[in-house]
Amino acid sequence: MDCCVCTTMPLILRPPRNTICGSCYEGVRSIMNMMNNVESEKTKAFTNTNTNPNGASPVSRRNSSKTIDDCIRWCSEQIDQFNQQKEDLAFLRGFVAAFKSQIHTDILVTPGKHGPPIPAHKSVLAARSEIFKNMLECDECKAPANNTISIPDLNHEELDSLMEFLYSGSLGVEKLEKHVYALSQAADKYVIPHLLKQCERYLLGSLSTSNALETLEIADTCSNHNLKETTLNFLVKNIEHIVSSPKFEAFVHRTPHLTVQLVTRAFANGAK
């Protein structure tokens, strides 16, 4: 069927010229549904924060009927918002330059294993983590006179990656791959939810039989229910391969409680 939207030569369309193919129709409907869902979520959030004391909402119901012009306008607005967010992010990442160039740093963060300290800024650390904020309070017991705090859980390379994330809000895939377990534990201990979420996404996206046992340990340590449940289900599906791997015996000795949970779930799944 000739389609007035996706054809490469619209000038030679046979009548009727206003027909569209099924793919274009479904595509437009999907965009309209997505637009309605986004607007509905925005309206719901606005209503929750602006509801009158008597329970009445100041937001009136909007017309849910949309046209293709509305879709085009909405897509254009989303692109503008995306470009604005990119500009905002580039502006905020100016902190990274201050970190790497050590501009006006006012504290030294010392890693474990006697690695060299990393200069940083108290204000950035306090803004990113409530734990760091408490550590840096003006209290002689919490803030030493030499303006140094110690992070014994991390070596120098891991600490440098943590500092880079605190300043930029993101990490490259290579650094995540190399330090994801240490960073997950640090994010949990020092209450950095954004980092914990990024580590979770990476671990879920890279889950395999070669790393699932380590991922389960980290999920359990960080009390990450979603990551733990997903990993347990993955391990159960691949239980025959897992129990025959060399890592499994060491895993059993390290974490008997997780072994019991895994074996119990695998047994129950087999019974079903």
C-alpha positions as CSV (number, residue, x, y, z in Angstrom):
1,M,0.0,0.0,0.0
2,D,1.2,3.5,-0.8
3,C,1.9,5.5,2.3
4,C,1.8,9.3,2.4
5,V,4.2,9.3,5.3
6,C,7.1,6.8,4.7
7,T,7.1,6.6,0.9
8,T,10.3,7.8,-0.8
9,M,8.4,9.3,-3.7
10,P,5.2,11.0,-2.4
11,L,4.5,12.8,-5.7
12,I,3.5,9.6,-7.5
13,L,1.1,8.4,-4.9
14,R,-2.1,7.0,-6.3
15,P,-5.4,8.2,-4.8
16,P,-6.4,8.3,-2.1
17,R,-3.3,10.3,-1.1
18,N,-4.1,10.4,2.6
19,T,-3.6,6.7,3.3
20,I,-0.8,5.6,5.7
21,C,0.6,2.1,6.3
22,G,0.2,0.1,9.4
23,S,3.8,0.8,10.7
24,C,3.4,4.6,10.4
25,Y,-0.1,4.4,12.1
26,E,1.3,2.3,15.0
27,G,4.3,4.6,15.3
28,V,2.2,7.7,15.6
29,R,-0.2,6.0,18.1
30,S,2.8,5.0,20.2
31,I,4.1,8.6,20.3
32,M,0.7,9.9,21.2
33,N,0.4,7.3,24.1
34,M,3.9,8.2,25.3
35,M,3.1,11.9,25.2
36,N,-0.1,11.3,27.1
37,N,1.7,9.2,29.7
38,V,4.4,11.8,30.2
39,E,1.8,14.6,30.6
40,S,-0.2,12.4,33.0
41,E,2.8,11.8,35.2
42,K,3.6,15.6,35.2
43,T,0.0,16.4,36.1
44,K,0.0,13.8,38.9
45,A,3.3,15.2,40.3
46,F,2.0,18.7,40.1
47,T,-1.3,17.7,41.8
48,N,0.5,16.0,44.6
49,T,2.6,19.1,45.5
50,N,-0.2,21.7,44.9
51,T,-3.3,20.1,46.3
52,N,-5.4,22.5,48.3
53,P,-5.9,21.7,52.0
54,N,-9.6,20.8,51.4
55,G,-8.5,18.1,48.9
56,A,-9.4,20.0,45.8
57,S,-6.8,20.0,43.0
58,P,-6.0,23.2,41.1
59,V,-5.2,21.2,38.0
60,S,-8.0,20.9,35.5
61,R,-8.3,17.9,33.3
62,R,-6.6,18.4,29.9
63,N,-8.0,17.3,26.6
64,S,-6.5,13.9,25.9
65,S,-7.1,14.0,22.1
66,K,-3.9,14.7,20.2
67,T,-3.0,15.3,16.6
68,I,0.1,14.7,14.6
69,D,0.9,18.4,14.9
70,D,0.8,18.0,18.7
71,C,3.2,15.0,18.4
72,I,5.7,17.0,16.3
73,R,5.5,19.9,18.7
74,W,6.0,17.6,21.7
75,C,9.0,15.9,20.1
76,S,10.5,19.3,19.4
77,E,10.0,20.3,23.0
78,Q,11.6,17.1,24.2
79,I,14.6,17.7,21.9
80,D,14.9,21.3,23.3
81,Q,14.8,19.9,26.9
82,F,17.4,17.3,26.1
83,N,19.7,19.9,24.6
84,Q,19.2,22.2,27.6
85,Q,20.0,19.3,30.0
86,K,23.2,18.6,28.0
87,E,24.2,22.2,28.4
88,D,23.4,22.1,32.1
89,L,25.4,19.0,32.6
90,A,28.4,20.4,30.7
91,F,28.2,23.5,33.0
92,L,28.0,21.4,36.2
93,R,30.9,19.3,35.1
94,G,33.1,22.3,35.5
95,F,33.6,20.9,39.0
96,V,35.6,18.0,37.4
97,A,38.1,20.5,36.1
98,A,38.4,22.0,39.5
99,F,39.0,18.5,40.9
100,K,41.6,17.4,38.3
101,S,43.4,20.8,38.5
102,Q,43.2,20.8,42.3
103,I,41.9,24.4,42.2
104,H,41.4,25.8,45.8
105,T,41.1,22.3,47.3
106,D,40.7,22.4,51.1
107,I,40.8,18.8,52.3
108,L,42.8,15.6,51.7
109,V,41.0,12.3,51.3
110,T,43.3,9.4,52.2
111,P,42.7,5.9,50.9
112,G,43.5,2.6,52.6
113,K,46.7,0.6,52.2
114,H,48.8,3.7,52.6
115,G,48.0,5.2,49.2
116,P,48.7,8.9,48.4
117,P,45.9,11.3,49.5
118,I,43.6,12.9,47.0
119,P,42.9,16.7,47.3
120,A,39.2,17.6,47.2
121,H,36.7,20.2,48.3
122,K,34.7,19.9,51.5
123,S,31.6,21.5,50.0
124,V,31.4,19.0,47.2
125,L,31.8,16.0,49.5
126,A,29.2,17.3,51.9
127,A,26.7,18.0,49.2
128,R,27.1,14.5,47.7
129,S,26.9,12.4,50.9
130,E,25.2,13.0,54.3
131,I,27.9,10.8,55.8
132,F,30.7,12.9,54.5
133,K,28.8,16.0,55.6
134,N,28.7,14.6,59.2
135,M,32.4,13.7,59.0
136,L,33.3,17.2,57.9
137,E,31.2,19.1,60.5
138,C,33.1,21.6,62.6
139,D,33.8,19.2,65.4
140,E,37.4,18.5,66.5
141,C,36.5,14.8,66.9
142,K,35.1,14.6,63.4
143,A,37.3,17.0,61.4
144,P,41.0,16.8,62.3
145,A,43.1,19.9,62.4
146,N,45.1,18.8,59.4
147,N,42.0,18.7,57.2
148,T,42.3,15.0,56.3
149,I,39.7,12.3,56.3
150,S,40.4,8.6,55.7
151,I,38.4,6.2,53.5
152,P,40.1,2.9,54.5
153,D,37.6,0.8,52.4
154,L,39.1,1.9,49.1
155,N,42.6,1.8,47.6
156,H,43.9,4.9,45.7
157,E,42.5,3.9,42.3
158,E,39.1,3.1,43.7
159,L,39.0,6.3,45.7
160,D,40.0,8.4,42.7
161,S,37.0,6.8,40.7
162,L,34.7,7.6,43.6
163,M,35.9,11.2,43.7
164,E,35.5,11.6,40.0
165,F,31.9,10.4,40.3
166,L,31.1,12.8,43.1
167,Y,32.3,15.7,41.0
168,S,30.8,14.6,37.6
169,G,27.9,12.4,38.4
170,S,29.0,9.7,36.1
171,L,31.8,7.2,35.3
172,G,33.2,5.6,32.2
173,V,32.3,2.0,31.5
174,E,35.9,0.9,31.9
175,K,36.1,2.3,35.5
176,L,32.7,0.9,36.4
177,E,33.7,-2.5,35.1
178,K,37.0,-2.4,37.1
179,H,35.7,-1.0,40.4
180,V,31.9,-1.7,40.4
181,Y,32.0,-3.9,43.5
182,A,34.1,-1.6,45.6
183,L,32.1,1.4,44.4
184,S,28.8,-0.3,45.2
185,Q,29.9,-0.9,48.8
186,A,31.2,2.6,49.1
187,A,27.9,4.0,47.7
188,D,26.0,2.0,50.3
189,K,28.2,2.8,53.3
190,Y,28.5,6.6,52.5
191,V,24.8,6.9,51.3
192,I,25.3,8.0,47.7
193,P,22.1,6.7,46.1
194,H,22.9,8.0,42.6
195,L,26.1,6.0,42.5
196,L,24.4,2.9,43.9
197,K,21.8,3.1,41.2
198,Q,24.4,3.4,38.4
199,C,26.3,0.4,39.8
200,E,23.0,-1.6,39.9
201,R,22.3,-0.8,36.3
202,Y,25.7,-1.8,35.3
203,L,25.6,-5.1,37.3
204,L,22.2,-6.0,35.8
205,G,23.3,-5.2,32.3
206,S,26.5,-7.3,32.6
207,L,25.1,-10.2,34.6
208,S,26.5,-13.5,33.4
209,T,27.5,-16.9,34.8
210,S,31.0,-15.7,35.3
211,N,30.1,-12.9,37.7
212,A,26.7,-13.8,39.1
213,L,28.0,-15.1,42.4
214,E,30.0,-12.0,43.1
215,T,27.0,-9.9,42.1
216,L,24.8,-11.8,44.5
217,E,27.3,-11.1,47.4
218,I,27.3,-7.4,46.6
219,A,23.5,-7.2,46.4
220,D,23.3,-8.9,49.7
221,T,25.9,-6.6,51.3
222,C,24.2,-3.5,50.0
223,S,20.7,-4.8,50.8
224,N,19.7,-4.2,47.2
225,H,16.5,-6.2,46.9
226,N,16.0,-5.8,43.2
227,L,19.5,-6.7,42.3
228,K,19.5,-9.7,44.7
229,E,16.2,-11.1,43.4
230,T,17.2,-10.7,39.7
231,T,20.6,-12.4,40.4
232,L,19.1,-15.2,42.4
233,N,16.6,-16.0,39.6
234,F,19.4,-15.9,37.1
235,L,21.5,-18.3,39.2
236,V,18.6,-20.7,39.6
237,K,18.1,-20.8,35.8
238,N,21.8,-21.6,35.4
239,I,22.3,-23.7,38.5
240,E,23.9,-26.7,36.8
241,H,26.6,-24.5,35.3
242,I,27.1,-22.6,38.5
243,V,27.5,-25.5,40.9
244,S,30.2,-27.0,38.6
245,S,32.2,-23.8,38.4
246,P,35.5,-23.5,40.5
247,K,34.1,-20.3,42.1
248,F,31.1,-22.1,43.7
249,E,33.1,-23.9,46.4
250,A,34.8,-20.7,47.6
251,F,31.3,-19.0,47.5
252,V,29.9,-21.7,49.8
253,H,32.6,-21.1,52.3
254,R,32.4,-17.3,52.2
255,T,28.6,-17.0,52.3
256,P,26.8,-20.0,53.7
257,H,23.6,-18.0,54.2
258,L,23.4,-17.1,50.5
259,T,24.2,-20.7,49.5
260,V,21.2,-21.8,51.6
261,Q,19.0,-19.2,49.9
262,L,20.2,-20.2,46.4
263,V,19.9,-24.0,46.9
264,T,16.5,-23.6,48.6
265,R,15.2,-21.5,45.7
266,A,16.6,-23.9,43.1
267,F,15.1,-26.9,44.9
268,A,11.7,-25.1,45.1
269,N,11.9,-24.2,41.4
270,G,12.8,-27.8,40.5
271,A,9.9,-29.1,42.5
272,K,7.5,-26.8,40.7
